[in-house]
Amino acid sequence: MVALGQDIAGMFGNDDKLLKTFTKISLETGDKVWQLPLEKGYKDLIKSHIADVKNIGTGKYAGAITAALFLEEFINKTSWAHLDIAGPSMLNESNNYSKKFMTGFGVRLLFEFVQNSNKKK
């Protein structure tokens, strides 16, 4: 939220084509996304002395990136995208589709993504 505010979700993934598709659809739906880096150097922040990996980073920085790196640990070779909706999921003021609180951010984006995927089959 510090970098992208309350209107834009951070987006991570391992497939540029998939991420470009989400970006294109986001422009149509108004659910704004911005691709952020999966910085491998931050993997040290999710190392654990108890488990193989921990689900929260060390310190207060790069939380969105470390969350995506945590998910990546379980994905293997599957194409994937992670939308970090912490900022736009809940607002304290009105926006274009919600009066207050839970916004439903990403629902239209994911719906259109699935619709477009089904059209290609």
LINTALIN-V392548 format. One record per backbone hydrogen bond with DSSP energy under -0.5 kcal/mol. NH is the residue of the N-H (numbers start at 1). CO is the residue of the C=O. Records with the same first field share a line. If there is no record, write none. Layout:
# LINTALIN-V392548
NH = CO  CO
This chain:
# LINTALIN-V392548
5 = 1
7 = 4
8 = 4
9 = 32
10 = 84
11 = 34
12 = 82
14 = 80
15 = 80
19 = 15
20 = 16
21 = 17
22 = 18
23 = 19
24 = 20
25 = 21
26 = 22
27 = 23
28 = 24  25
29 = 25
30 = 26
32 = 7  30
34 = 9
36 = 11
39 = 37
40 = 38
42 = 39
43 = 40
44 = 41
45 = 42
46 = 43
47 = 44
54 = 46
58 = 45
66 = 62
67 = 63
68 = 64
69 = 65
70 = 66
71 = 67
72 = 68
73 = 69  70
74 = 71
75 = 72
76 = 72
78 = 75
82 = 12
84 = 10  82
85 = 83
89 = 85
90 = 87
91 = 101
95 = 98
101 = 91
103 = 89
107 = 104
110 = 106
111 = 107
112 = 108
113 = 109
114 = 110
115 = 111
116 = 112
117 = 113
118 = 114
119 = 115
120 = 116
121 = 117  118
